[in-house]
């Protein structure tokens, strides 16, 4: 690795450390507020599909109707805990926001990058692992 490349890597890491070090405030949940739904994406070997799972009632509160939003598509389900897959052919290429709403609670927003390929899959997995905090 050249000296210039090492300096670039150090500057990038320093900037990342500085930006993450300033994110210290975590808001307290409102009293009596229910826990928001959890959402995770997974990427099956079939490159024409994506997988998802969500729990609309992680705290045990009753939120029987959930709607999963994937880009322009919305799918409503009467179950709080759902695992499934869907084809990607009806989802536009590019960055697509994915979230679930159960009752009045909304999950974190994860970004799904299409078309599926190794780079876009990595970007999607980073977004999922950080619960949508970091895009790429």
C-alpha positions as CSV (number, residue, x, y, z in Angstrom):
1,X,0.0,0.0,0.0
2,X,1.4,3.4,-1.0
3,X,1.9,6.2,1.5
4,X,-0.9,8.2,-0.2
5,X,-3.3,5.2,0.1
6,X,-2.4,4.7,3.8
7,X,-3.0,8.4,4.5
8,X,-6.4,8.2,2.7
9,X,-7.4,5.2,4.7
10,X,-6.4,6.9,8.0
11,X,-8.3,10.0,7.0
12,X,-11.4,8.0,6.1
13,X,-11.2,6.0,9.4
14,X,-10.7,9.3,11.4
15,X,-13.7,10.9,9.7
16,X,-15.8,7.8,10.4
17,X,-14.7,7.7,14.0
18,X,-15.4,11.4,14.5
19,X,-18.9,11.2,12.9
20,X,-19.9,8.2,15.0
21,X,-18.4,9.6,18.2
22,X,-20.8,12.6,18.0
23,X,-23.9,10.5,17.9
24,X,-24.5,10.1,21.6
25,X,-28.0,11.2,22.3
26,X,-30.5,8.3,22.3
27,X,-34.1,9.5,22.8
28,X,-36.1,7.9,25.6
29,X,-39.3,6.1,24.6
30,X,-42.5,7.8,25.6
31,X,-44.2,6.5,28.7
32,X,-46.7,3.9,27.7
33,X,-45.5,3.7,24.1
34,X,-45.3,0.3,22.6
35,X,-42.1,-1.1,21.2
36,X,-41.9,-0.5,17.5
37,X,-41.9,-3.5,15.1
38,X,-38.7,-5.1,14.2
39,X,-37.7,-5.7,10.6
40,X,-34.9,-7.7,8.9
41,X,-34.1,-8.4,5.3
42,X,-32.3,-11.5,4.1
43,X,-31.0,-12.5,0.7
44,X,-31.7,-16.0,-0.5
45,X,-29.5,-17.7,-3.1
46,X,-32.3,-17.1,-5.7
47,X,-31.2,-13.7,-7.0
48,X,-34.7,-12.9,-8.2
49,X,-36.1,-12.9,-4.7
50,X,-35.6,-11.1,-1.3
51,X,-36.5,-12.4,2.1
52,X,-38.0,-10.5,5.0
53,X,-39.1,-11.2,8.5
54,X,-40.8,-8.9,10.9
55,X,-42.3,-9.0,14.4
56,X,-45.1,-6.5,14.8
57,X,-45.4,-7.0,18.6
58,X,-41.9,-7.6,20.1
59,X,-43.1,-6.4,23.4
60,X,-46.3,-8.6,23.4
61,X,-48.7,-5.7,22.7
62,X,-51.5,-6.7,20.3
63,X,-51.0,-5.2,16.9
64,X,-52.8,-7.7,14.7
65,X,-52.7,-5.9,11.3
66,X,-49.3,-5.1,9.8
67,X,-48.4,-3.6,6.4
68,X,-45.0,-4.2,4.9
69,X,-43.8,-1.5,2.5
70,X,-41.1,-2.4,-0.1
71,X,-40.5,0.5,-2.4
72,X,-43.9,1.2,-4.1
73,X,-45.4,-2.1,-2.9
74,X,-47.5,-2.5,0.2
75,X,-48.6,-5.9,1.6
76,X,-51.0,-6.1,4.5
77,X,-51.1,-9.2,6.8
78,X,-53.2,-10.0,9.8
79,X,-50.4,-11.7,11.6
80,X,-47.9,-9.8,13.8
81,X,-45.0,-12.2,13.1
82,X,-44.3,-12.9,9.4
83,X,-41.4,-14.5,7.5
84,X,-41.5,-14.7,3.7
85,X,-39.9,-14.0,0.4
86,X,-41.0,-11.9,-2.6
87,X,-39.9,-11.5,-6.2
88,X,-38.0,-8.4,-7.1
89,X,-39.3,-8.0,-10.6
90,X,-42.0,-5.5,-9.5
91,X,-39.6,-3.4,-7.4
92,X,-37.8,-0.7,-9.3
93,X,-34.0,-0.8,-9.6
94,X,-32.1,1.5,-7.3
95,X,-32.5,2.3,-3.6
96,X,-35.9,1.2,-2.1
97,X,-37.1,2.0,1.4
98,X,-38.5,-1.0,3.3
99,X,-40.5,-0.6,6.5
100,X,-43.4,-2.2,8.3
101,X,-46.3,-0.5,10.1
102,X,-48.2,-2.4,12.8
103,X,-51.1,-0.5,14.4
104,X,-49.7,3.0,15.1
105,X,-46.1,1.8,15.3
106,X,-43.5,1.9,12.5
107,X,-40.3,-0.1,12.2
108,X,-36.9,1.2,11.3
109,X,-36.5,1.9,7.6
110,X,-34.0,-0.4,5.8
111,X,-32.7,0.2,2.2
112,X,-33.0,-2.5,-0.4
113,X,-30.6,-2.0,-3.3
114,X,-31.6,-3.5,-6.6
115,X,-30.8,-5.2,-9.0
116,X,-29.4,-7.9,-6.8
117,X,-25.7,-8.4,-7.3
118,X,-22.8,-8.8,-4.8
119,X,-22.2,-5.1,-4.4
120,X,-25.9,-4.2,-3.9
121,X,-26.4,-7.2,-1.6
122,X,-23.6,-6.0,0.6
123,X,-25.2,-2.5,0.7
124,X,-28.5,-4.0,1.6
125,X,-27.0,-6.1,4.4
126,X,-25.2,-3.1,5.8
127,X,-28.4,-1.2,5.9
128,X,-30.2,-4.1,7.6
129,X,-27.4,-4.8,10.1
130,X,-27.4,-1.1,11.2
131,X,-31.2,-0.9,11.2
132,X,-31.1,1.7,8.4
133,X,-28.7,4.0,10.3
134,X,-26.1,3.9,7.6
135,X,-26.8,4.0,3.9
136,X,-24.3,3.6,1.2
